[in-house]
């Protein structure tokens, strides 16, 4: 079994990463909003902003 040249692997990795990069924004936003629900609620609270 032969391995692919480093340049070929790098090019393929960049192509895959670029194809997925547009999906990251909304997905990361959803993950963070679910992970930090309580913190975000406190920050958005205008009646008692210090929690």
C-alpha positions in Angstrom: 0.0 0.0 0.0 1.4 3.4 -0.9 0.5 6.6 0.8 -0.6 9.8 -1.0 1.9 12.6 -1.3 1.7 15.3 1.4 0.5 17.9 -1.2 -2.4 15.7 -2.3 -3.5 15.0 1.3 -3.3 18.7 2.1 -5.3 19.8 -0.9 -8.0 17.2 -0.1 -8.1 18.3 3.5 -8.5 22.0 2.5 -11.3 21.1 0.1 -13.2 19.2 2.7 -12.6 22.0 5.3 -13.8 24.7 2.9 -16.9 22.7 2.0 -17.8 22.5 5.7 -16.9 26.0 6.9 -20.2 27.6 5.9 -22.1 25.2 8.2 -20.0 26.0 11.3 -21.6 29.4 12.1 -25.1 28.4 12.8 -24.2 25.1 14.3 -21.7 26.6 16.7 -24.2 29.3 17.6 -26.8 26.6 18.5 -24.3 24.6 20.5 -23.1 27.7 22.5 -26.6 28.9 23.2 -27.6 25.5 24.6 -24.4 25.2 26.5 -24.6 28.6 28.1 -28.4 29.0 28.5 -28.3 30.3 32.0 -25.5 32.7 31.4 -27.2 34.1 28.3 -30.4 34.5 30.2 -28.6 36.5 32.9 -26.9 38.7 30.4 -30.2 39.4 28.6 -32.1 40.2 31.8 -32.8 44.0 31.7 -34.6 44.1 35.1 -31.7 42.6 37.1 -28.6 42.7 34.9 -26.3 41.6 37.7 -28.2 38.4 38.3 
